[in-house]
Amino acid sequence: MLRRTFTVSFTALIFGAALSPAMAQTKWDLPAAYPASNFHTENLTQFAADVDKATGGKLKITVHANASLFKANEIKRAVQGGQAQIGEILLANFANEAPIYALDGVPFLASSYDEAKVLYDLQRPVLDKQLGGQGMKLLFSVPWPPQGIYTKKPINSVADMRGIKWRAYSPATAKIAELIGAQPVTIQAAELSQALATGVVESYMSSGSTGYDSKTYEHIKNWYDTQAWLPKNAVIVNRKAFDALDKASQDAVLKAAADAEARGWKISMEKNDWYKQALTEKGMTIHRPHAKLKHDLKQVGDIMLSDWEKTAGAENAAVVAAFKKAIAAKAPAKN
């Protein structure tokens, strides 16, 4: 009887041990700063679903939208410290940490999708190195549509913006406020609607996406399509959490990430025109910027790039040099 009991117990133990690796489930939290309806967040949700399917449910990623788990400026530290295994950040938010992040917020350096892609491809190795040194890995990156200026009153030049209460959500947008003589107010995306409703903010620079998501059209009626730059969101993962996955799951994450990046760039381009139309239908006027405003803003961009180059270091400066060379080679020849 004892022998039979031992045999049954031993068999059950071996059977359970054989099943446990296959049935073991890993759960990751993915904090994001933007609403569930935003195209970036929808892309993250699809990414998580793709990982779930590819791993047969072994890796479950839960997306926490609208800064519900961590605020936008807390997500990177949370991933680095392991409080969240994976997260989405706006690279330009961390400009004070490293020049390669700051490059993502320089106005009029890359002001189209084609130029932004060239810049990203050159940035990627340096971003990988920077994040790797902080115990993280870059999975994929997706741009926002080109940035424009939301303002309550019509503007024809930078002089018209002096003293205006300006939303600053990154070091770059705070620097722009300083250079144009505006009053910077630090407001993250999840807080923007309230700030607009209470008059804390009366102008800011962002894409059509942010204006639509935050219902800016309820408070501001002018958007100037300056196409200043295309800041990028990046999905980063804690290196230890990634390395703890089995090889098949790692491959599934990387494949889903590559798909999400390609899909995200395509959606961003498609959404750009859609947001403009949607804002127009909501009563907002989409302006082509006056020549003087474009000239003034280009000067702001030149100052910011010059300041960046002074402290960038050789490796980062080489990225900009290679970018300028690549863009020049793409430019049509002049007769």
C-alpha positions, 0 to 999 in steps of 0.5 A: 500500500505504501509502495503504491501510494509512493508510486502514485505521488512520485508520478504526480510530482513528475507529471506536474514538473513536466507541465509547469514550464509549459503552463507557467504564466508571466505577467507584465504591466505596461504603463502608458500616459495617453487615453485608451482611445489614442492611436498609440495606446491602441497600438500597444493593446494590439502589441499585447494581444499579439504577444499573448497569441504568439506565446500561447498565453505564457506572457500576458501584458496589461496596458494601463492607459492614461497615466493610471499606473504611473505618471508620464514622467515616472514611467521610465524610472518605473521600468528601470527599477522593475516596478513595471516590466515594460512601459511607453515613454515620450523620448523628449521628456528625458532630454535632461538625461541624455542628448540623444533624448533631447534630439527628439525635441529640436524644432524643424530638424526633422519635420516630415515623416520621411525625415523623422524616419531617417533620424530615427534609424540613425538614432536607434543604435545610440538609443539602444546603447543609452537604454542598455546602460540603464538596464533597459532595452528599446523594443519599438518607437512610433512618432506623433503627427507633426507638431503645431501651435494651439492658441486662443488668439490669432498669431502672425509672429512669435511677438504675438505669443509673448506672455501667453500661458504656454503648456510645457510638457518636456524640456524642449517645449519649456525651452521654446517658451523661454525663447518666445517669451511665453509663460511655461506651465508644466502640464502632462497629457492626462491633466491637459483638459482640466488645465484648459477648462480652468484657464491654466493654459491658453496655448501649447504646441502638440499634434492634432492627436493631442488636440482631439484627445483632450477636446482642446477645441472646446476651449481653443479655436486656432491651430497653426500647422507648423509641422515643427517636429515629430516627437516619438514615443518609445516602448522600453522593457526592463532588461532583467525581465526580458532576459528572464523569458525563454527564447521563444517568448523573447522572439515573440516579443521582438516580432510583435514589437517590429510589427507594432513599429511598422503599424504605428508609423503607418497609422500615425501618417493616416491619422495626421489628416484625419485629426485635422479634419476632425478638429475642423468639424469640431469648430477649430480653424486650421491655419497655414502659418504666416511666413513671419511666424515660420521664420521666427520659429525656424530661428528658435529651432536653429538656436536650440540645435546650436545649444544642443550641439555644444553639449552633445558630444561626438557620438550624438553630433555624428547622428545629426551630421549623418542625418543632414548628409542623408537629407541633402542626398535626398533633396532634388538637384537644383538647376 
